[in-house]
Amino acid sequence: MGVSTFGGLGLAPVAPGTFGTLGGVLVAWLLSGTPNFLLSALVAALALYVLGRAVAPWAEAHAGKDPGFFVVDEVIGYLVTVAWVGAPTPLALFVAFVVFRFFDIAKPPPVKRFERIPGGDGILLDDVVAGVYGLAVMALLRTFLLEPAAWSLGAGEELTGALGALGAPLF
């Protein structure tokens, strides 16, 4: 059960998917210090996918189709959303959180279609596709809205400059 609830985050009394996504933020933040964040994030997502797929039949047998407590899929989808980032800043982690939650909740086509796949793949793949949508939005934001240097760890001055360019108050 620990894998499916991602250490209990899926047992939150409200918004378990949102709490599960916070698990993804934690994993991304912990991996941000690795030499190759992209590879680390993708390996973590793949390992979680394999584990999630293995425990999904148990979760569905005990709680029905795509049970709310099963949140490892949110962690995977979030990791896909931030996979392009060299090493995410707190700003990138936050923006990716909002972007991923939007796509996970809205489920634009074809995200919803993936839920109909039977078994563990059906539980997991809709969040992977939502993560791909999130990845595309994050890439667009990086390219057209924020300076790329603001999206890497230790970019203090660049982050301040990017926020200033957005009209955000500088302290």
C-alpha positions in Angstrom: 0.0 0.0 0.0 2.9 2.4 0.6 3.8 2.5 -3.1 0.2 3.2 -4.2 -0.4 5.9 -1.6 3.2 7.2 -2.0 4.1 6.9 1.6 0.6 7.8 2.8 0.0 11.0 0.8 -2.9 9.4 -1.0 -4.6 8.9 2.3 -5.2 12.6 2.7 -8.8 13.2 3.6 -9.2 15.9 0.9 -7.5 16.2 -2.5 -5.4 13.1 -2.4 -4.2 13.7 -6.0 -2.9 17.1 -5.0 -1.1 15.6 -2.0 0.3 12.9 -4.2 1.7 15.5 -6.6 3.5 17.1 -3.7 5.3 13.7 -3.4 6.5 14.3 -7.0 7.7 17.8 -6.0 9.7 16.2 -3.2 11.2 13.6 -5.5 12.2 16.2 -8.1 13.7 18.5 -5.4 15.7 15.6 -4.0 16.9 14.7 -7.5 17.8 18.3 -8.4 21.3 17.8 -6.9 22.1 14.8 -9.1 24.6 15.4 -12.0 22.0 14.6 -14.7 18.6 15.6 -13.5 16.8 14.6 -16.7 18.1 11.0 -16.6 17.5 10.8 -12.8 13.9 12.0 -13.2 13.2 9.6 -16.0 14.7 6.6 -14.2 12.7 7.5 -11.1 9.5 7.8 -13.2 10.1 4.5 -14.9 10.9 2.7 -11.6 7.7 4.1 -10.1 5.7 3.1 -13.1 6.9 -0.5 -12.9 6.1 -0.6 -9.1 2.8 1.2 -9.6 1.8 -1.2 -12.4 2.6 -4.1 -10.1 0.4 -2.9 -7.2 -2.5 -1.4 -9.3 -4.4 -4.7 -9.5 -4.4 -5.0 -5.7 -5.6 -1.4 -5.3 -8.4 -1.9 -7.8 -9.4 -5.2 -6.2 -9.8 -3.5 -2.8 -11.2 -0.1 -3.8 -12.5 -0.2 -7.4 -11.4 1.4 -10.7 -8.6 4.0 -10.2 -9.0 4.5 -6.5 -8.4 7.9 -5.0 -5.7 6.8 -2.6 -3.6 5.5 -5.5 -1.4 8.5 -6.1 1.9 7.1 -7.4 0.6 8.0 -10.9 0.6 11.7 -9.9 4.2 11.5 -8.8 5.1 9.9 -12.2 3.1 12.5 -14.2 4.8 15.4 -12.2 8.2 13.9 -12.9 7.4 13.9 -16.6 6.3 17.5 -16.4 9.7 18.6 -15.0 11.8 16.2 -16.9 13.3 18.8 -19.2 14.6 21.0 -16.4 18.4 20.8 -15.8 17.8 21.2 -12.1 14.5 22.8 -11.1 14.4 26.0 -9.0 11.6 26.4 -6.5 9.8 28.6 -9.1 10.0 25.8 -11.7 8.8 23.2 -9.1 5.8 25.4 -8.2 4.9 26.3 -11.8 5.2 22.6 -12.8 2.9 21.7 -9.9 0.2 24.1 -11.0 0.6 23.1 -14.7 0.5 19.4 -14.0 -2.5 19.6 -11.6 -4.4 21.6 -14.3 -3.9 18.9 -16.9 -4.5 16.0 -14.4 -7.8 17.5 -13.4 -9.0 18.8 -16.7 -8.0 15.7 -18.6 -8.0 17.1 -22.1 -8.2 14.7 -25.0 -6.7 12.1 -25.2 -5.8 12.0 -21.5 -9.3 10.7 -20.5 -9.1 8.0 -23.1 -6.1 6.4 -21.4 -8.1 5.8 -18.2 -10.2 3.3 -20.2 -7.2 1.0 -20.6 -7.6 -2.0 -18.3 -5.4 -2.6 -15.3 -2.4 -0.7 -14.0 -1.6 0.9 -17.3 -5.1 2.6 -17.3 -4.5 4.1 -13.9 -1.0 5.3 -14.7 -1.0 6.3 -18.4 -3.5 9.2 -18.1 -1.2 10.9 -15.7 1.8 10.2 -17.9 0.0 11.9 -20.8 -1.1 14.8 -18.6 2.6 15.1 -17.7 3.6 15.2 -21.4 1.1 18.1 -21.8 2.6 19.7 -18.7 6.1 19.2 -20.2 5.1 21.0 -23.4 3.7 24.0 -21.4 6.8 24.2 -19.2 9.0 24.2 -22.4 6.9 27.0 -23.8 7.1 29.0 -20.6 10.8 28.5 -20.5 11.2 29.6 -24.1 8.8 32.5 -24.3 8.2 33.8 -20.8 11.1 33.2 -18.5 14.8 33.3 -19.2 16.2 29.7 -19.4 18.8 30.6 -16.8 16.0 31.3 -14.3 15.0 27.6 -14.4 18.3 26.1 -13.1 19.3 25.7 -9.5 21.5 28.5 -8.2 20.1 31.1 -10.6 19.5 33.7 -7.9 20.3 36.8 -10.0 18.8 35.3 -13.1 15.6 34.4 -11.2 15.3 38.0 -9.9 15.8 39.3 -13.4 13.1 37.0 -14.8 10.7 37.9 -12.1 11.4 41.6 -12.7 10.7 41.1 -16.4 7.3 39.6 -15.5 6.5 42.7 -13.5 6.8 40.9 -10.1 7.9 43.1 -7.2 11.5 42.7 -6.3 12.6 42.7 -2.7 
